[in-house]
């Protein structure tokens, strides 16, 4: 188009011919623009639909990958929680055993018999009862009153000092 205009101006044609050529050129540019716009409108819808389809496809793929990652992370967290729970349970058992041992030592120092001691004493009493029955002693006809449970040994207390003697009361005048 520009070459046509340059050729026309080089030929030094008259002004009306030049303006007609410019008008014709402008008309062609305008029509080309309208054609491009129309084509873009037609193809734009198709391109837009294609882009939407591709976007949906990509979204589905990324959701699948994300769900897989979340599932993996959830499984790892569940495994870690199980491990921590078992380790905490083991530590709790150790702490409980230490506490029981210390309480048993403290009770032993205070003279309180342990469950083993009471069981051994009951076994010894049963054995002695059998021996007494073998020796020919007849048990009493009436049943003896049940014995009170063994009381823990009283702890030794420091001897009390006798109270200081009081001075005789004064007579008032």
Buried (B, 14 or more C-beta within 10 A) or exposed (E): EEEEEEEBEEEEEEEEEBEEBBEEBEEEEEEEEEEEEEEEEEEEEEEEEEEEEEEEEEEEEEEEEEEEEEEEEEEEEEEEEEEEEEEEEEEEEEEEEEEEEEEBEEEEEEEBBEEEEEEEEEEEEEEEEEEEEEEEEEEEEEEEEEEEEEEEEEEEEEEEEEEEEEEEEEEEE
